[in-house]
């Protein structure tokens, strides 16, 4: 194996990162003594000067018999080391059948190591299917808040209902996380976060709140930024009420990146991969993810399957880490030869093949893709008669792969496909066809696109040129640019999506309302107003 200095020289001599060097560099980073090291915890009983559970508790990745429990010890959350010395800390955990933590069903201890920022990822198994539990942690003289979580139904069970919400794009500086407050009160079974959980930009004055520090690049930078977001009480409350399923988009690392390619030319490719390794490690440390997602240098596997009995099967995708570069310099473009090239991929060959196999194996009544960027091929023209242009950062920039995937859903008769999307800071409901430019073709799937939690500020209820855009894109059933989240109620017979709007994210305590609801009936692709 090349050592680090040799690898840097080789990469720079090539002027880029070849696949061989990319993999070799990842192997070098993986060999560094940072991940998963376990040591004996100090036998002394710690007395913390401040609450080490300042970032709250969370759970995620529910199965029929288990769940992942998370916390991170950080008495000083905005310090690079979280306010702890570089020693391992023993952390006790308990799971109970009641909210008063009197009926303990499982308990144990684990180690919070400085290599992983004293984060804790406990895999609990042996629980009963389809029921609620409560959990907490203890470290030294401190006890965490109590969190609530649940298991999924048995694989062969068909529950009467699933209630979940999905959200994305929570920019600390541009608003209060009021939407999370309402999600915490919605009595949800699950929450999906589809990316842009944090933003990487430097702190700016005269906004609602201010990021701590400069534009983030180092591991300490990313840790502090995640910690700052986790100090929000509404985000903590939403995490503590039900299990979360998370995936990233771009701002957890760098805006509009594509695999190992930066948005802006001129960045040192080695520095870029080192930054990506920093971002991925901090993301794992901060999220309720199972240890199988532990990153290896600048590589971290996030795509996975999560069934909820036979009612719904969720395929969680990663459309950033494996994609080819956005065509046409990432600008809005016509669907020209560059955009339609079969060489473009947003999933990468391995993930695309996995997805097809997972869809064929699914026994779910509803088959759901939980992913990042809009799949609907929505063309927009600034002036009448001008050719429509499409976003190259979204699935239209990878149109051949997109049409092949929707064609696969149709040809293999995958039951009731639904796509969940974030990223775009606006609400959409899209009927998906193999080629959305052919409105007479049959509808194959429905896409629900959720707006941002805060990104973009308050947005607007009025959309200029909306009628013309809808007329030019008959697959679009709804569009809105306010803030909020989407709440979904799923039964064996129907799927209902409520578009929940928070009108003012710049003032705390704003109310939420359901602006509009859409229903998909099982066996009848396409959404209708409720």
C-alpha positions as CSV (number, residue, x, y, z in Angstrom):
1,X,0.0,0.0,0.0
2,X,1.2,3.5,-0.7
3,X,2.0,5.6,2.3
4,X,0.3,9.0,2.7
5,X,3.2,11.1,1.3
6,X,3.6,8.8,-1.7
7,X,-0.1,8.8,-2.4
8,X,-0.4,12.6,-2.3
9,X,2.5,12.9,-4.7
10,X,0.9,10.3,-7.1
11,X,-2.5,12.0,-7.0
12,X,-1.0,15.4,-7.6
13,X,1.2,14.2,-10.4
14,X,-1.9,12.9,-12.2
15,X,-3.7,16.1,-11.6
16,X,-6.8,14.3,-10.2
17,X,-8.0,11.2,-8.5
18,X,-8.1,8.0,-10.6
19,X,-10.3,5.2,-9.4
20,X,-7.2,3.2,-8.4
21,X,-5.8,6.1,-6.4
22,X,-9.2,7.0,-5.0
23,X,-9.6,3.5,-3.5
24,X,-6.0,3.4,-2.3
25,X,-6.4,6.8,-0.6
26,X,-9.5,5.6,1.1
27,X,-7.6,2.5,2.3
28,X,-4.9,4.7,3.7
29,X,-7.4,6.9,5.6
30,X,-9.1,3.8,6.8
31,X,-5.9,2.5,8.3
32,X,-5.4,5.7,10.4
33,X,-6.1,5.1,14.1
34,X,-9.4,6.9,14.4
35,X,-12.3,4.5,14.0
36,X,-13.7,2.0,16.3
37,X,-10.8,1.8,18.7
38,X,-12.0,0.4,22.0
39,X,-10.1,0.7,25.3
40,X,-10.9,0.0,28.9
41,X,-12.9,2.9,30.3
42,X,-11.6,4.7,33.3
43,X,-12.7,2.9,36.5
44,X,-13.2,6.2,38.3
45,X,-16.7,7.6,38.6
46,X,-16.8,10.8,36.6
47,X,-18.3,14.0,37.9
48,X,-19.2,16.3,35.1
49,X,-19.0,20.1,35.4
50,X,-21.9,20.4,33.0
51,X,-24.6,18.1,31.5
52,X,-22.8,15.6,29.2
53,X,-26.1,14.9,27.5
54,X,-26.4,18.4,26.1
55,X,-27.1,17.0,22.6
56,X,-30.0,14.9,23.7
57,X,-30.8,11.3,22.8
58,X,-32.1,9.6,19.6
59,X,-33.0,6.3,18.1
60,X,-33.1,4.9,14.6
61,X,-33.0,2.0,12.2
62,X,-35.9,0.0,13.8
63,X,-36.3,-3.7,13.0
64,X,-39.0,-6.1,14.2
65,X,-36.8,-7.0,17.2
66,X,-34.5,-4.1,17.8
67,X,-33.5,-0.5,17.4
68,X,-30.3,1.7,17.4
69,X,-29.9,4.0,20.4
70,X,-27.7,7.1,20.2
71,X,-26.3,9.9,22.3
72,X,-23.0,11.8,22.4
73,X,-21.3,13.0,25.6
74,X,-20.5,16.7,25.2
75,X,-20.6,18.9,28.4
76,X,-19.2,21.8,26.3
77,X,-20.8,21.0,22.9
78,X,-19.2,23.9,21.0
79,X,-15.7,23.0,22.1
80,X,-13.7,20.9,19.5
81,X,-13.4,18.0,22.0
82,X,-16.9,18.5,23.5
83,X,-15.4,19.4,26.8
84,X,-14.0,16.0,27.5
85,X,-10.4,14.7,27.9
86,X,-9.2,12.0,25.4
87,X,-10.3,9.1,27.6
88,X,-12.9,6.4,27.1
89,X,-16.0,6.8,29.2
90,X,-18.3,3.9,30.3
91,X,-22.0,4.6,29.5
92,X,-24.9,2.6,30.8
93,X,-28.1,2.2,28.9
94,X,-31.6,1.0,29.8
95,X,-34.7,0.1,27.8
96,X,-38.1,0.0,29.5
97,X,-41.6,-0.9,28.6
98,X,-43.0,2.2,30.3
99,X,-42.3,5.9,30.2
100,X,-41.4,6.0,33.9
101,X,-38.5,3.6,33.3
102,X,-39.8,1.2,36.0
103,X,-40.2,-1.9,33.8
104,X,-36.7,-2.4,32.5
105,X,-36.6,-5.0,29.8
106,X,-32.9,-4.6,28.8
107,X,-29.8,-2.8,30.1
108,X,-26.1,-2.8,29.4
109,X,-23.0,-0.8,29.2
110,X,-20.9,0.5,26.3
111,X,-17.9,2.7,25.7
112,X,-17.8,6.2,24.4
113,X,-14.4,6.8,22.9
114,X,-12.7,10.0,22.0
115,X,-11.9,8.6,18.5
116,X,-15.6,8.9,17.8
117,X,-16.2,12.2,19.7
118,X,-17.6,10.2,22.7
119,X,-20.6,9.2,20.6
120,X,-22.6,6.1,21.5
121,X,-24.3,3.8,19.1
122,X,-26.0,0.9,20.9
123,X,-27.7,-1.9,18.9
124,X,-30.5,-3.3,21.0
125,X,-32.0,-6.6,19.9
126,X,-34.5,-9.1,21.5
127,X,-37.4,-6.7,21.8
128,X,-41.0,-7.5,20.9
129,X,-42.3,-6.5,17.5
130,X,-44.5,-3.5,16.8
131,X,-44.4,-1.8,20.2
132,X,-43.2,1.3,21.9
133,X,-40.3,1.4,24.3
134,X,-38.5,4.1,26.4
135,X,-34.7,4.5,26.9
136,X,-32.1,6.5,28.7
137,X,-28.3,6.6,29.3
138,X,-26.1,7.2,32.4
139,X,-22.5,8.3,32.5
140,X,-20.7,9.2,35.7
141,X,-23.0,11.3,37.9
142,X,-25.3,12.2,34.9
143,X,-28.5,10.8,33.5
144,X,-29.9,11.6,30.1
145,X,-33.4,12.6,29.1
146,X,-35.8,9.7,28.4
147,X,-36.3,9.0,24.8
148,X,-39.2,7.1,23.1
149,X,-38.7,4.6,20.4
150,X,-40.4,1.6,18.7
151,X,-39.8,-1.6,16.8
152,X,-41.2,-2.5,13.4
153,X,-43.9,-5.1,12.9
154,X,-43.0,-8.7,12.1
155,X,-42.0,-9.4,8.6
156,X,-45.2,-11.2,7.8
157,X,-47.5,-8.8,9.6
158,X,-49.7,-6.2,7.9
159,X,-50.3,-3.3,10.3
160,X,-53.4,-1.2,9.9
161,X,-51.5,2.1,9.7
162,X,-48.1,3.8,9.6
163,X,-47.7,7.5,10.4
164,X,-44.4,9.1,9.6
165,X,-43.0,12.5,8.5
166,X,-40.2,13.4,6.2
167,X,-38.1,16.6,6.2
168,X,-35.0,18.1,4.8
169,X,-32.9,21.2,4.5
170,X,-32.6,22.7,8.0
171,X,-30.4,25.8,7.8
172,X,-29.6,27.0,11.4
173,X,-29.1,30.7,10.3
174,X,-32.2,31.1,8.2
175,X,-34.9,30.2,10.7
176,X,-36.1,28.5,13.9
177,X,-36.7,24.8,13.8
178,X,-40.4,25.2,14.6
179,X,-41.3,22.5,12.2
180,X,-39.5,20.0,14.3
181,X,-41.5,21.1,17.3
182,X,-44.7,20.3,15.4
183,X,-43.3,17.0,14.2
184,X,-42.6,16.1,17.8
185,X,-46.2,16.6,18.7
186,X,-47.6,14.6,15.7
187,X,-47.4,11.2,17.3
188,X,-45.4,9.7,14.5
189,X,-44.1,6.2,14.2
190,X,-41.0,7.2,12.2
191,X,-39.3,10.3,10.9
192,X,-37.2,10.4,7.7
193,X,-34.6,13.1,7.2
194,X,-33.6,13.2,3.5
195,X,-30.5,15.4,3.7
196,X,-29.0,18.8,4.4
197,X,-29.3,18.2,8.1
198,X,-26.6,20.8,8.6
199,X,-25.1,23.5,6.3
200,X,-21.4,24.0,5.9
201,X,-21.2,27.7,5.4
202,X,-19.4,30.2,7.6
203,X,-21.3,32.2,10.2
204,X,-23.0,35.4,8.9
205,X,-24.3,38.4,10.7
206,X,-27.8,39.8,10.6
207,X,-29.6,36.5,10.2
208,X,-32.0,34.7,12.5
209,X,-29.1,32.8,14.2
210,X,-25.4,32.5,13.5
211,X,-23.3,29.5,12.7
212,X,-20.3,29.0,15.0
213,X,-17.0,29.3,13.2
214,X,-15.8,29.6,9.6
215,X,-16.8,27.5,6.6
216,X,-16.3,24.0,7.9
217,X,-13.5,21.8,6.6
218,X,-11.8,20.0,9.5
219,X,-13.1,17.1,11.6
220,X,-13.4,19.6,14.6
221,X,-15.3,22.0,12.4
222,X,-17.9,19.4,11.3
223,X,-18.3,18.1,14.9
224,X,-18.9,21.6,16.2
225,X,-21.5,22.3,13.5
226,X,-23.4,19.1,14.1
227,X,-23.3,19.8,17.8
228,X,-24.6,23.4,17.4
229,X,-27.6,22.0,15.4
230,X,-28.2,19.3,18.0
231,X,-28.5,22.0,20.8
232,X,-31.8,23.1,19.3
233,X,-34.5,22.0,21.7
234,X,-37.1,21.3,19.0
235,X,-34.7,19.1,17.1
236,X,-33.9,17.2,20.3
237,X,-37.6,16.8,21.0
238,X,-38.3,15.4,17.6
239,X,-35.4,12.9,17.9
240,X,-36.6,11.8,21.3
241,X,-40.2,11.0,20.3
242,X,-39.7,8.3,17.6
243,X,-36.9,6.6,15.6
244,X,-35.3,8.5,12.8
245,X,-34.1,7.2,9.4
246,X,-31.5,9.5,7.9
247,X,-29.6,9.9,4.7
248,X,-27.5,12.8,3.5
249,X,-27.5,15.1,0.5
250,X,-24.7,17.6,-0.2
251,X,-24.5,20.2,2.6
252,X,-23.4,17.6,5.1
253,X,-20.2,17.9,3.2
254,X,-20.0,20.4,0.4
255,X,-22.6,22.0,-1.9
256,X,-23.4,20.2,-5.1
257,X,-20.4,17.8,-4.9
258,X,-20.5,14.7,-7.1
259,X,-18.5,11.7,-5.7
260,X,-14.9,12.9,-5.5
261,X,-15.6,16.0,-7.7
262,X,-16.0,19.5,-6.1
263,X,-18.5,22.0,-7.3
264,X,-15.7,24.5,-7.9
265,X,-12.7,23.7,-10.0
266,X,-9.2,24.2,-8.5
267,X,-9.6,22.4,-5.2
268,X,-6.7,20.0,-4.4
269,X,-8.2,16.5,-4.9
270,X,-6.3,15.1,-1.9
271,X,-7.5,17.8,0.4
272,X,-11.0,17.3,-1.0
273,X,-11.0,13.6,0.0
274,X,-9.6,14.4,3.4
275,X,-12.4,16.9,3.9
276,X,-14.9,14.3,2.8
277,X,-13.5,11.8,5.3
278,X,-13.9,14.4,8.0
279,X,-17.5,15.2,7.0
280,X,-18.5,11.5,6.8
281,X,-17.0,10.7,10.2
282,X,-18.7,13.6,11.9
283,X,-22.0,12.6,10.3
284,X,-21.8,9.1,11.6
285,X,-20.9,10.3,15.1
286,X,-23.9,12.6,15.1
287,X,-26.6,10.3,13.7
288,X,-28.6,7.3,15.0
289,X,-26.9,4.9,12.5
290,X,-25.8,1.3,13.1
291,X,-22.1,0.5,13.3
292,X,-22.3,-1.1,9.9
293,X,-22.4,2.5,8.5
294,X,-19.1,3.4,10.2
295,X,-17.1,5.2,7.5
296,X,-13.8,4.0,6.0
297,X,-12.0,7.2,5.3
298,X,-14.0,9.0,2.6
299,X,-16.3,6.1,2.1
300,X,-19.5,5.4,4.0
301,X,-22.3,3.1,3.0
302,X,-25.8,4.6,3.6
303,X,-28.1,2.8,1.2
304,X,-30.2,0.2,2.9
305,X,-33.6,-1.4,3.2
306,X,-36.0,-0.8,6.0
307,X,-39.3,-2.9,6.0
308,X,-42.4,-2.0,8.1
309,X,-44.0,-5.4,8.0
310,X,-45.8,-6.0,4.8
311,X,-47.3,-2.6,4.8
312,X,-44.3,-0.7,3.4
313,X,-40.7,-1.3,2.4
314,X,-38.3,1.7,2.3
315,X,-35.2,1.7,0.2
316,X,-33.0,4.5,1.5
317,X,-30.7,5.9,-1.2
318,X,-27.5,7.9,-1.5
319,X,-27.5,10.1,-4.6
320,X,-24.3,12.0,-3.8
321,X,-21.4,9.6,-3.0
322,X,-21.4,7.6,-6.2
323,X,-22.7,9.9,-8.9
324,X,-20.8,11.1,-12.0
325,X,-20.3,14.8,-12.4
326,X,-23.4,16.9,-13.2
327,X,-23.5,17.4,-17.0
328,X,-23.5,20.8,-18.7
329,X,-21.5,22.4,-15.9
330,X,-24.3,21.8,-13.4
331,X,-26.4,24.6,-14.9
332,X,-30.0,24.4,-15.9
333,X,-30.0,22.8,-19.3
334,X,-32.0,21.4,-22.1
335,X,-32.1,17.6,-22.1
336,X,-29.3,17.5,-24.6
337,X,-26.9,14.6,-25.5
338,X,-24.8,15.3,-22.4
339,X,-27.8,15.1,-20.1
340,X,-29.2,12.0,-21.8
341,X,-25.9,10.1,-21.9
342,X,-26.2,6.5,-20.6
343,X,-22.8,7.0,-19.0
344,X,-24.3,9.4,-16.4
345,X,-25.2,7.8,-13.1
346,X,-26.6,9.2,-9.9
347,X,-26.6,5.9,-8.0
348,X,-23.4,4.2,-9.3
349,X,-23.6,0.7,-10.7
350,X,-23.4,-1.2,-7.3
351,X,-26.2,0.8,-5.7
352,X,-28.3,0.6,-8.8
353,X,-28.0,-3.2,-9.0
354,X,-28.7,-3.5,-5.2
355,X,-31.8,-1.3,-5.6
356,X,-33.3,-3.5,-8.3
357,X,-32.7,-6.6,-6.3
358,X,-34.2,-5.0,-3.2
359,X,-37.3,-4.0,-5.1
360,X,-37.7,-7.5,-6.5
361,X,-37.4,-9.0,-3.0
362,X,-39.8,-6.6,-1.4
363,X,-43.1,-7.9,0.0
364,X,-44.4,-4.5,0.9
365,X,-47.7,-3.2,-0.3
366,X,-46.0,0.2,-0.7
367,X,-42.5,0.4,-2.1
368,X,-40.8,3.6,-1.2
369,X,-37.6,5.3,-2.4
370,X,-36.4,7.7,0.4
371,X,-33.9,9.8,-1.4
372,X,-32.6,13.3,-2.0
373,X,-33.2,15.1,-5.4
374,X,-36.3,15.5,-7.5
375,X,-37.1,12.7,-9.9
376,X,-39.8,14.4,-11.8
377,X,-38.6,15.8,-15.1
378,X,-39.8,19.3,-14.7
379,X,-38.8,21.7,-17.5
380,X,-39.0,25.5,-17.1
381,X,-38.8,28.2,-19.6
382,X,-38.3,31.9,-18.8
383,X,-40.1,33.1,-21.9
384,X,-42.8,31.6,-24.1
385,X,-41.3,29.6,-27.0
386,X,-38.0,29.2,-25.2
387,X,-36.8,25.5,-24.9
388,X,-37.4,24.1,-21.5
389,X,-34.5,23.7,-19.1
390,X,-34.0,21.1,-16.4
391,X,-31.9,20.9,-13.3
392,X,-28.7,19.0,-13.9
393,X,-28.1,18.4,-10.2
394,X,-31.4,16.4,-10.0
395,X,-32.4,13.2,-11.8
396,X,-32.9,14.9,-15.2
397,X,-29.2,15.3,-15.3
398,X,-29.1,11.5,-15.2
399,X,-32.1,11.1,-17.4
400,X,-31.1,7.8,-19.0
401,X,-30.7,6.1,-15.6
402,X,-33.8,7.7,-14.3
403,X,-36.0,6.5,-17.2
404,X,-34.4,3.0,-16.9
405,X,-35.3,2.9,-13.2
406,X,-38.9,4.0,-13.7
407,X,-39.2,1.6,-16.6
408,X,-38.0,-1.2,-14.3
409,X,-40.7,-0.3,-11.8
410,X,-43.3,-0.6,-14.6
411,X,-42.0,-3.7,-16.3
412,X,-41.4,-5.7,-13.1
413,X,-44.8,-4.5,-11.7
414,X,-43.3,-3.3,-8.4
415,X,-46.4,-2.6,-6.3
416,X,-47.3,1.0,-5.5
417,X,-44.0,2.8,-5.9
418,X,-43.7,6.1,-4.1
419,X,-40.7,8.4,-4.1
420,X,-39.9,10.8,-1.2
421,X,-37.7,13.7,-2.0
422,X,-36.1,16.8,-0.3
423,X,-33.4,19.2,-1.5
424,X,-35.3,21.8,-3.5
425,X,-36.8,24.0,-0.7
426,X,-40.3,23.7,-2.1
427,X,-43.3,21.4,-2.2
428,X,-44.2,19.3,-5.2
429,X,-46.5,16.4,-6.0
430,X,-45.4,14.7,-9.3
431,X,-46.9,11.9,-11.3
432,X,-43.9,9.9,-12.6
433,X,-43.8,8.4,-16.1
434,X,-41.0,6.6,-17.8
435,X,-40.5,9.8,-19.7
436,X,-42.3,12.7,-18.2
437,X,-42.2,14.6,-21.5
438,X,-44.8,12.2,-22.8
439,X,-48.0,13.1,-20.9
440,X,-50.0,10.4,-22.6
441,X,-47.8,7.6,-21.3
442,X,-49.1,5.7,-18.2
443,X,-48.3,7.0,-14.7
444,X,-46.0,4.6,-13.0
445,X,-45.3,6.1,-9.6
446,X,-46.0,9.2,-7.4
447,X,-43.3,11.5,-6.0
448,X,-43.9,13.6,-2.9
449,X,-41.3,16.4,-2.6
450,X,-41.1,18.2,0.8
451,X,-40.0,21.7,1.3
452,X,-37.2,22.9,3.7
453,X,-37.4,23.2,7.4
454,X,-35.9,26.7,7.2
455,X,-33.6,26.9,4.2
456,X,-34.4,29.9,2.1
457,X,-36.2,31.8,4.9
458,X,-39.9,32.0,4.9
459,X,-40.4,31.4,1.2
460,X,-43.6,32.5,-0.4
461,X,-47.2,31.3,-0.9
462,X,-47.2,33.0,-4.3
463,X,-45.3,31.4,-7.1
464,X,-44.7,33.6,-10.2
465,X,-45.5,31.8,-13.4
466,X,-47.1,28.8,-11.7
467,X,-49.9,28.4,-14.2
468,X,-47.6,28.3,-17.1
469,X,-45.2,25.9,-15.4
470,X,-48.1,23.5,-14.6
471,X,-49.4,23.7,-18.1
472,X,-46.0,22.9,-19.5
473,X,-45.5,20.0,-17.1
474,X,-48.8,18.0,-16.7
475,X,-47.2,15.5,-14.4
476,X,-46.9,18.2,-11.7
477,X,-50.0,18.1,-9.5
478,X,-49.0,20.6,-6.9
479,X,-46.2,23.2,-6.2
480,X,-45.7,25.6,-3.3
481,X,-42.7,27.4,-1.8
482,X,-43.4,27.8,1.9
483,X,-41.6,26.0,4.7
484,X,-42.5,22.9,6.7
485,X,-42.6,19.2,6.3
486,X,-44.8,16.3,4.9
487,X,-46.7,14.0,7.2
488,X,-47.8,10.7,5.7
489,X,-50.5,8.2,6.8
490,X,-50.2,4.8,5.1
491,X,-52.7,2.0,5.2
492,X,-53.1,-1.2,3.0
493,X,-55.7,0.7,1.0
494,X,-54.3,4.2,0.6
495,X,-51.4,6.7,1.2
496,X,-52.2,10.2,2.3
497,X,-49.6,13.0,2.4
498,X,-50.3,16.2,4.3
499,X,-48.3,19.2,3.3
500,X,-47.7,20.9,6.7
501,X,-46.8,24.6,6.5
502,X,-45.0,26.8,9.0
503,X,-45.7,30.3,7.8
504,X,-43.0,32.2,9.8
505,X,-39.7,30.4,10.5
506,X,-38.1,33.7,11.5
507,X,-40.2,34.1,14.7
508,X,-40.3,31.4,17.4
509,X,-43.6,29.7,18.3
510,X,-45.2,29.9,14.8
511,X,-48.2,27.7,14.2
512,X,-48.4,24.9,11.6
513,X,-51.3,24.1,9.3
514,X,-52.1,21.5,6.7
515,X,-52.0,23.5,3.4
516,X,-53.1,20.6,1.2
517,X,-53.4,16.8,1.2
518,X,-53.0,14.2,-1.5
519,X,-54.1,10.6,-1.7
520,X,-52.8,7.6,-3.7
521,X,-55.0,4.6,-3.7
522,X,-53.3,1.2,-3.7
523,X,-53.2,-0.2,-7.2
524,X,-53.9,3.2,-8.8
525,X,-50.7,5.1,-9.5
526,X,-51.0,8.9,-9.3
527,X,-52.0,11.3,-6.6
528,X,-55.4,13.0,-6.2
529,X,-56.3,15.9,-3.9
530,X,-57.8,14.6,-0.7
